[in-house]
């Protein structure tokens, strides 16, 4: 029987001990070294300590899979994933982190990660996840999969709830007929900032002008609340 092709890896983590541990784990299964029988070979092409280095190395080394941590000083994992996606990198990104909150999992997956695994995953589960990622298959740890299913089943918050406190202040002044210049003076911000807030308000309320924004805000109860 022909040997399974070796899967090439880039390890991205800001902790040297973690990188060393992962490198040892994967190189132990390569041909010519002791490893679990039947475990296909892996080759670690390189290591990076932050997202910026990860992008540079992934584009230069072209690994099959990038094992990506998320929270790293000097360049986080989500930004790196988004940049690799934008630049059309061939590598599949498998997030390997200790964090499973919505604020971590969703941005990473939306940025283009193929899978999301927690660092407490057993060795064989990690191997299987890397093989699956190399084939372009989605891999999610049970905890992350459960959170995503719960989020899908939970009704989204009303659109008006996404307005920030400052956007509400701007909207209230708009409803009173206040000009952009007067709003800027009252809130001690620039007119350009007022225009930016208005752009965000229009987008969140799905309207095109001030009058429509005020009308929709009253209709949804954003304005006139006690």
N, C-alpha and C positions, 0 to 999 in steps of 0.2 A: 504494500500500500504506500502511496505517496505521502510524504509528510505534509502536515498542515502548514500553510505559509506563515512565516513569522509576522507578528503584528508589531508595528513600530509605534513608539510612544514618546510623548513629551510630558514631563511631570512639572506641574506649576503649583508651587506652594511657598509661602514666605518663611516656613520653618525648615531649616536644614535637616533636622532630625526626621521630620516627616518625609522629606524628599529621599533621604538615605534609606528609610524603611521601605518606601514604595519601590525604589530602585532594586533593593535587595530581594524584595518579594517577587518582582517580575523577572529579574535576571536569573533567579533560582530555577525558573522553569524553562530556561532556554537550552537548546541542544548542547551537550558536552558538560553540563553541570547537573548536580543532583536536583531532582524536582519530582512533582507528583506524576506518576505514570499516566500517560495519556494527555497530559497538559500540553497544549501547543506552545511553541516558543514565542517569547516576546523580546523585543529589542528596544531598550531605552536610548533614544537618539540624543536627548538633552534634558536640561532642567532650567527652570526659570523661577525667579523669586517674586515676580509681580506681573501684572497684566501687560504692561508695556513690553517687557522682555518676552513674554509669552507670544505676543503677536509677531514680533521680529523673528523669533526662533521658529515658530510654526510655519511662517511663510518661507523661511530659508530651508528648513529641514524637511518639511512636508510629511509629518508623521501621519499614521492612520488615525490615531486617537490622541487627543490632548486631555490629560487628567487635570482639571482646572479647579483650584480653590477659588473662593469668592472674595472674602474680605482680606485684602492684602494692601499694605502701605505701598505707595508708589505706583498704583494702578490696579484697580479692582477687577475681579473676574468677569462681571457682567459687561463692563465696557470693552474688555478684551474679546469676549464672545461676539459682541455686536460688531466690532471692527473686523474680526475674521469673517463674519457673515457678509459684511459689506464688501470686503475685498475678494470674496468668492473662494476662500480657502477650501481645499479638498478635505482637510482634516475634520473628523467628527469630534465634538467637544462633549466630554463626560464630566459633569460637575462632581467633585468629590469634596464634601465639606461637612462641618459639624452643625450647620444651620438648616432648619427645615421650616422656617416661618414663611408666610405668604410674601412678605417683603423681600425675601431672598429667592424663593423658588420661582415665582411668576416672572420677575424680570429676566432671570437667567434663561428660562424656557422661551420667553418671548424674544429674547435676543438671538436665539438660534441653537441653544444647547440640545444635543441629541438625547441626553439622559441626565439624571440627577440622583446621586447616591450619597449616603451618609458615611462618614469615616468609621463608624462602628460596624460596617458591613463585614461579614466573614470573608476570609480569603477567597474561597471558591465563588462566592457571590460577586466579588469584585472582578475576578477573572472572567466569569460569565458575562458580566456587564460590559467589560472591555471588548470581548468578542462580539457581542451584540451591537455595540456602538460602532465597531469597525465595519459592520455590515449595514450600518445606517438604520438600525432598529432602535426604537425608543426604549429607554430603560429608566424606570422610576423606582425608588425605594418604596416599600409598602407604606411608610409613614407619609411620604410626599404624595403618593398616589391618592391616599385617603383624603388628604387636605385638599387636593385639586378637585376630587369628586364632590366634596362637601361644598366647596366654593361654587362649583357649577350649579349645584342644587339649591343654593341660597339665593333668593331674589336679589338683584342688584339694588344698591341704594338709589333713591330718587336723584335725578340729575342735579336738582338744586342743592343737594347736600355737598356737591363737589365744589361749590363756591367757597373761596376762602373768606376769612373775616374782612380782609381789606377789600376784596371784590364786592362784598355786600355793602361796605361803606360807600364805595364808588357808585354802586347801583342806586343806593338811597339818595345820593346827591343828584344823580342823573334824573331820578324821578321827580326831584324838586325843580328841575329845569336849570340846574347849575352848569355853567360852561366848564370846559376842560381846564381853562386857566384858573377859574375860581376853585375847582375841585383840587387842583394842584396846590394852591395857596392854603386851602383849609386843611389838607392832609399833610402838608409840608413835604410834598414829593414833586418831581418834575412833570411837565406836561407829557413828555415822552412816556413816563411811567404810567400816567393816567391812560394814555392810548393803549399801552400794553395790557393793562387791566381790562379795558373795554374789549380788546380783541379776544382775551380769554373768556370773558363773560359771554360774548356773542357765540363763541364756539361751544361753550358748555350749555347754553340755552338754545342753540341751533337757530339763531336769528341773524339778521344782517345789519340792523341799525339800532339806535338808542330807543326809539319809540317802541319797536317790537320787543326789545329787551325788557322795558318797563312793563309792557302789557303782559308778557309771559311771566314775569316775576310776580305780578299781582295775581295772575291766574293760578300759579302754583303755590302761592302763599309765602314766597320768599320775602316779599315786601308786605307790610301791614301786619306782621306777626307781633303779638304782644309779648 
